[in-house]
């Protein structure tokens, strides 16, 4: 689904956001605009490349993390299908 470079980049974005949340700023309920705008642009491009349609609008950090998890799930599912 993703090239190894793209996959490592979005996983790195998620790791950075989780580290920020763990440090207390932002919280998961914070507006997603508190994140680095470059991270949001990169994520938007990756979502378009993956043809994943988010089921919810991305308004909060929690939504951002949900989308990252959805991308992981899709990647894992495609990996299992190709190995069968």
Backbone torsions as a table, in degrees:
resi	resn	phi	psi	omega
1	UNK	NA	-51.3	178.6
2	UNK	-113.2	150.2	171.2
3	UNK	-70.7	157.3	179.5
4	UNK	-56.5	-34.5	-179.8
5	UNK	-68.0	-48.6	-179.5
6	UNK	-62.2	-44.4	-178.6
7	UNK	-60.6	-45.0	-179.4
8	UNK	-66.5	-32.0	179.8
9	UNK	-67.9	-46.2	-177.8
10	UNK	-71.9	-31.7	176.1
11	UNK	-67.0	-35.5	177.1
12	UNK	-66.8	-39.2	176.8
13	UNK	-59.9	-46.1	-178.9
14	UNK	-63.0	-42.6	179.7
15	UNK	-61.1	-42.0	178.8
16	UNK	-63.8	-43.2	-179.9
17	UNK	-65.8	-42.7	178.4
18	UNK	-62.2	-37.8	177.7
19	UNK	-64.6	-40.6	177.9
20	UNK	-64.0	-42.9	179.9
21	UNK	-63.9	-41.9	179.2
22	UNK	-62.2	-32.3	178.7
23	UNK	-77.6	-8.6	175.2
24	UNK	101.4	-5.8	178.2
25	UNK	-145.7	117.6	1.0
26	UNK	-82.3	175.1	171.8
27	UNK	-94.1	168.6	179.4
28	UNK	-64.8	-22.4	179.7
29	UNK	-91.7	1.2	178.5
30	UNK	-67.9	153.0	175.6
31	UNK	-61.3	139.0	-177.5
32	UNK	-62.3	-18.7	179.7
33	UNK	-66.0	-13.3	177.4
34	UNK	-73.2	-16.7	178.8
35	UNK	-76.1	160.3	177.1
36	UNK	-57.8	127.7	-177.4
37	UNK	-61.9	-31.5	177.3
38	UNK	-63.9	-39.2	177.0
39	UNK	-60.9	-41.0	-180.0
40	UNK	-66.9	-40.3	177.4
41	UNK	-63.3	-45.8	179.4
42	UNK	-61.3	-43.0	179.7
43	UNK	-64.3	-41.8	178.8
44	UNK	-58.9	-44.0	178.7
45	UNK	-63.8	-40.5	-179.6
46	UNK	-66.9	-37.6	177.8
47	UNK	-63.9	-44.1	178.7
48	UNK	-62.5	-41.3	179.2
49	UNK	-64.4	-33.9	-175.8
50	UNK	-83.7	-10.6	-175.3
51	UNK	59.9	25.2	176.3
52	UNK	-85.4	124.6	178.4
53	UNK	-100.1	112.1	179.1
54	UNK	-60.0	137.0	-179.9
55	UNK	-79.3	-16.0	179.0
56	UNK	-132.0	157.7	175.0
57	UNK	-73.1	146.2	-178.4
58	UNK	-93.5	96.7	-178.5
59	UNK	-110.2	-31.1	-174.8
60	UNK	-120.9	168.2	175.7
61	UNK	-60.2	-37.7	177.3
62	UNK	-58.6	-42.1	177.8
63	UNK	-63.3	-40.9	178.1
64	UNK	-59.2	-46.8	-179.8
65	UNK	-67.0	-35.2	176.2
66	UNK	-61.0	-44.6	-179.4
67	UNK	-63.2	-41.7	176.5
68	UNK	-59.6	-41.9	179.8
69	UNK	-66.8	-38.3	177.4
70	UNK	-62.9	-38.5	177.6
71	UNK	-65.5	-39.7	175.7
72	UNK	-60.6	-46.7	-178.5
73	UNK	-60.4	-44.8	179.8
74	UNK	-63.0	-41.5	178.9
75	UNK	-62.2	-44.6	179.8
76	UNK	-63.8	-42.1	-179.2
77	UNK	-64.6	-43.2	178.1
78	UNK	-65.6	-35.7	177.7
79	UNK	-64.0	-40.4	178.3
80	UNK	-68.0	-39.4	-179.1
81	UNK	-65.9	-38.0	-178.3
82	UNK	-75.3	-20.9	179.8
83	UNK	-87.8	-7.3	-178.8
84	UNK	-86.8	NA	NA
